[in-house]
Amino acid sequence: MQSEDILSKKPLDPDLRFPYGQDPNQFADIRVPAGKGPHPVVFFIHGGYWRAKYDLTYAGHLCDALKKAGIATWNVEYRRVGNPGGGWPGTFEDIRSAYRSLHEHKNDSLARLDLKKLCVAGHSAGGQLALCLAAFEVSVTRVLSLAGVVDLRRAWELHLSNDAAVDFLGGSPTEVPDHYREASPAERQIPQARQKLIHGTADDSVPYEISQSYAAKKKAAGEHVELITLPSTGHFEIVDPGSSVWKQVENAFISLTRS
């Protein structure tokens, strides 16, 4: 199976679908390992350049693999560009609402989660949302970005995915400068969090340089950032449990949830 095939291949069903709001797109798919726990947990945010045509389904493969590794997951769906209320700030408001719901329901007998061992993670556009969540929620202390769009101004300069940043933020940096300052992790301080970034050098969806320059800038500012470079690796291998690089990705999750 090619890594891109996970976009069309159905994962195993989650253990529970939990609504955190009234909109049909405001829910999380929860997977919990066997045993009484409490289990470390990953709050995972899927990608798709913030667009409605991409949903959380493909991330179910990654979440199921983490379940087998003993890590519970909240795979979060949210309103996206093309959905009523999607885009900035509605999309991010959903992420914050889901995160707060996770904490409010930490004693749910179906969850059995150890929120002292919580990692917020995301792939592609989800990497931006994960790091942005850490910038707004100081309780987020461990973040993993997988090929994240972590610099929205640079995404605009490169016209990534047919100007997806413009669609998401409602305009260019000149037209909506506040939105870029608010939403771009590269322009926000995240001093409290351990940040790991994983990016492949052969990524043709989100260029490796975005994570590379982000890590250099944040390290210079004194933030706790580690960039894990995967040579000759594309955009989807890092979220495909069947890929040759998956073990490195899984080890990063384990490091952030168990140390």
SULNORFEN-V523206 format. One record per residue. N is the residue number from 0. PSI is psi in degrees with one decimal (* if undefined). OMEGA is omega in whole degrees, -180 to 180 (* if undefined). Layout:
n:N psi:PSI omega:OMEGA
n:N psi:PSI omega:OMEGA
This chain:
n:0 psi:129.3 omega:172
n:1 psi:150.0 omega:-176
n:2 psi:-32.6 omega:179
n:3 psi:-20.4 omega:-178
n:4 psi:-18.8 omega:179
n:5 psi:-15.8 omega:178
n:6 psi:-24.3 omega:-178
n:7 psi:-12.6 omega:-179
n:8 psi:129.4 omega:-177
n:9 psi:130.8 omega:176
n:10 psi:172.3 omega:172
n:11 psi:149.4 omega:-179
n:12 psi:147.7 omega:175
n:13 psi:167.4 omega:177
n:14 psi:-28.3 omega:-175
n:15 psi:140.3 omega:170
n:16 psi:119.2 omega:-173
n:17 psi:118.4 omega:176
n:18 psi:129.9 omega:176
n:19 psi:1.5 omega:178
n:20 psi:-177.0 omega:-175
n:21 psi:-22.9 omega:-179
n:22 psi:144.7 omega:179
n:23 psi:-21.5 omega:179
n:24 psi:6.1 omega:-179
n:25 psi:82.8 omega:179
n:26 psi:165.8 omega:175
n:27 psi:138.5 omega:173
n:28 psi:122.8 omega:-173
n:29 psi:133.9 omega:175
n:30 psi:132.6 omega:-175
n:31 psi:131.2 omega:179
n:32 psi:162.8 omega:175
n:33 psi:157.3 omega:180
n:34 psi:161.5 omega:-173
n:35 psi:-15.8 omega:179
n:36 psi:-154.8 omega:3
n:37 psi:148.6 omega:-175
n:38 psi:145.5 omega:170
n:39 psi:158.1 omega:-173
n:40 psi:143.8 omega:172
n:41 psi:124.4 omega:173
n:42 psi:105.2 omega:-169
n:43 psi:137.5 omega:-177
n:44 psi:117.7 omega:-178
n:45 psi:167.4 omega:179
n:46 psi:-155.8 omega:-177
n:47 psi:23.9 omega:-179
n:48 psi:38.2 omega:173
n:49 psi:16.0 omega:-174
n:50 psi:147.8 omega:-175
n:51 psi:-26.3 omega:-176
n:52 psi:-10.0 omega:176
n:53 psi:131.8 omega:-178
n:54 psi:-167.7 omega:-173
n:55 psi:-3.8 omega:-171
n:56 psi:-48.0 omega:-174
n:57 psi:-29.2 omega:-180
n:58 psi:-13.0 omega:178
n:59 psi:-29.9 omega:178
n:60 psi:-47.0 omega:178
n:61 psi:-44.8 omega:-177
n:62 psi:-36.6 omega:177
n:63 psi:-38.0 omega:177
n:64 psi:-39.3 omega:178
n:65 psi:-37.2 omega:176
n:66 psi:-43.6 omega:179
n:67 psi:-24.7 omega:178
n:68 psi:4.1 omega:177
n:69 psi:16.9 omega:-179
n:70 psi:125.8 omega:175
n:71 psi:154.3 omega:-180
n:72 psi:144.3 omega:165
n:73 psi:106.0 omega:177
n:74 psi:109.7 omega:-165
n:75 psi:130.0 omega:167
n:76 psi:157.1 omega:-174
n:77 psi:161.5 omega:176
n:78 psi:135.7 omega:-175
n:79 psi:173.3 omega:178
n:80 psi:123.2 omega:-173
n:81 psi:-20.7 omega:172
n:82 psi:146.8 omega:173
n:83 psi:125.7 omega:180
n:84 psi:-3.7 omega:-180
n:85 psi:170.1 omega:-174
n:86 psi:-176.7 omega:180
n:87 psi:130.5 omega:7
n:88 psi:-0.2 omega:-173
n:89 psi:-42.4 omega:179
n:90 psi:-46.3 omega:-178
n:91 psi:-33.5 omega:176
n:92 psi:-35.8 omega:177
n:93 psi:-42.9 omega:180
n:94 psi:-43.2 omega:179
n:95 psi:-39.2 omega:179
n:96 psi:-42.3 omega:179
n:97 psi:-41.0 omega:180
n:98 psi:-43.1 omega:179
n:99 psi:-34.3 omega:177
n:100 psi:-37.2 omega:176
n:101 psi:-44.0 omega:-179
n:102 psi:-35.6 omega:180
n:103 psi:-27.9 omega:-177
n:104 psi:25.8 omega:-177
n:105 psi:-22.0 omega:-180
n:106 psi:6.0 omega:178
n:107 psi:129.3 omega:-177
n:108 psi:-21.7 omega:178
n:109 psi:-17.5 omega:-174
n:110 psi:-54.4 omega:-180
n:111 psi:54.5 omega:-174
n:112 psi:143.9 omega:175
n:113 psi:96.1 omega:-175
n:114 psi:-4.1 omega:170
n:115 psi:-14.2 omega:178
n:116 psi:60.1 omega:-177
n:117 psi:131.0 omega:174
n:118 psi:129.5 omega:172
n:119 psi:129.3 omega:-176
n:120 psi:156.6 omega:177
n:121 psi:156.4 omega:179
n:122 psi:132.4 omega:175
n:123 psi:-119.6 omega:175
n:124 psi:-28.9 omega:177
n:125 psi:-26.7 omega:175
n:126 psi:-39.9 omega:174
n:127 psi:-46.6 omega:-178
n:128 psi:-35.2 omega:179
n:129 psi:-47.7 omega:180
n:130 psi:-33.0 omega:176
n:131 psi:-38.4 omega:177
n:132 psi:-41.6 omega:178
n:133 psi:-31.1 omega:179
n:134 psi:-29.1 omega:-178
n:135 psi:-26.2 omega:-177
n:136 psi:104.8 omega:-174
n:137 psi:-14.1 omega:177
n:138 psi:-12.2 omega:176
n:139 psi:114.1 omega:-176
n:140 psi:-2.7 omega:179
n:141 psi:122.6 omega:-176
n:142 psi:139.0 omega:176
n:143 psi:121.1 omega:178
n:144 psi:123.1 omega:179
n:145 psi:105.6 omega:-178
n:146 psi:46.9 omega:-173
n:147 psi:148.7 omega:173
n:148 psi:73.3 omega:-166
n:149 psi:-2.7 omega:176
n:150 psi:99.3 omega:-174
n:151 psi:-29.8 omega:176
n:152 psi:-42.0 omega:178
n:153 psi:-36.8 omega:176
n:154 psi:-38.1 omega:177
n:155 psi:-43.0 omega:-180
n:156 psi:-36.0 omega:-178
n:157 psi:-3.3 omega:-179
n:158 psi:41.4 omega:-176
n:159 psi:137.6 omega:179
n:160 psi:54.0 omega:177
n:161 psi:51.6 omega:176
n:162 psi:45.7 omega:179
n:163 psi:-33.8 omega:180
n:164 psi:-37.2 omega:177
n:165 psi:-44.3 omega:179
n:166 psi:-40.3 omega:-178
n:167 psi:-44.9 omega:-173
n:168 psi:-10.2 omega:176
n:169 psi:16.1 omega:178
n:170 psi:-174.0 omega:179
n:171 psi:170.7 omega:176
n:172 psi:-29.8 omega:177
n:173 psi:-37.6 omega:-177
n:174 psi:-40.1 omega:-179
n:175 psi:63.8 omega:-176
n:176 psi:-35.1 omega:-180
n:177 psi:-36.0 omega:-179
n:178 psi:-39.9 omega:178
n:179 psi:-40.0 omega:179
n:180 psi:-37.2 omega:-179
n:181 psi:-41.5 omega:-167
n:182 psi:-21.9 omega:-174
n:183 psi:116.3 omega:179
n:184 psi:-30.0 omega:180
n:185 psi:-20.4 omega:-178
n:186 psi:8.2 omega:-180
n:187 psi:155.1 omega:177
n:188 psi:134.6 omega:177
n:189 psi:65.2 omega:-171
n:190 psi:-23.5 omega:-171
n:191 psi:-11.0 omega:-169
n:192 psi:141.4 omega:164
n:193 psi:122.0 omega:-177
n:194 psi:122.9 omega:172
n:195 psi:136.1 omega:176
n:196 psi:130.9 omega:176
n:197 psi:129.8 omega:-177
n:198 psi:138.4 omega:178
n:199 psi:143.0 omega:-177
n:200 psi:-16.1 omega:-180
n:201 psi:19.5 omega:-179
n:202 psi:118.7 omega:179
n:203 psi:7.8 omega:175
n:204 psi:-46.5 omega:175
n:205 psi:108.2 omega:-175
n:206 psi:141.2 omega:178
n:207 psi:-33.6 omega:-177
n:208 psi:-25.9 omega:-178
n:209 psi:-46.3 omega:176
n:210 psi:-36.2 omega:-179
n:211 psi:-47.5 omega:-179
n:212 psi:-34.9 omega:177
n:213 psi:-48.5 omega:-178
n:214 psi:-41.9 omega:-180
n:215 psi:-43.3 omega:-180
n:216 psi:-44.5 omega:-176
n:217 psi:-37.0 omega:176
n:218 psi:-40.7 omega:179
n:219 psi:-27.5 omega:179
n:220 psi:-1.3 omega:177
n:221 psi:9.8 omega:178
n:222 psi:161.1 omega:-175
n:223 psi:91.6 omega:-174
n:224 psi:134.8 omega:174
n:225 psi:127.3 omega:177
n:226 psi:122.4 omega:176
n:227 psi:112.9 omega:-176
n:228 psi:129.1 omega:178
n:229 psi:103.2 omega:-178
n:230 psi:143.3 omega:174
n:231 psi:35.6 omega:-178
n:232 psi:136.5 omega:-178
n:233 psi:-159.5 omega:-170
n:234 psi:-32.2 omega:-172
n:235 psi:-15.2 omega:179
n:236 psi:-33.7 omega:-174
n:237 psi:-12.1 omega:176
n:238 psi:13.9 omega:-180
n:239 psi:109.1 omega:-179
n:240 psi:-12.3 omega:177
n:241 psi:0.9 omega:-176
n:242 psi:165.6 omega:-179
n:243 psi:-17.7 omega:-178
n:244 psi:-0.6 omega:-174
n:245 psi:-38.0 omega:-177
n:246 psi:-38.4 omega:177
n:247 psi:-39.3 omega:178
n:248 psi:-45.7 omega:179
n:249 psi:-40.3 omega:179
n:250 psi:-33.6 omega:177
n:251 psi:-42.0 omega:176
n:252 psi:-45.0 omega:-179
n:253 psi:-42.8 omega:179
n:254 psi:-41.8 omega:-176
n:255 psi:-20.2 omega:-178
n:256 psi:-8.1 omega:-175
n:257 psi:2.1 omega:180
n:258 psi:* omega:*
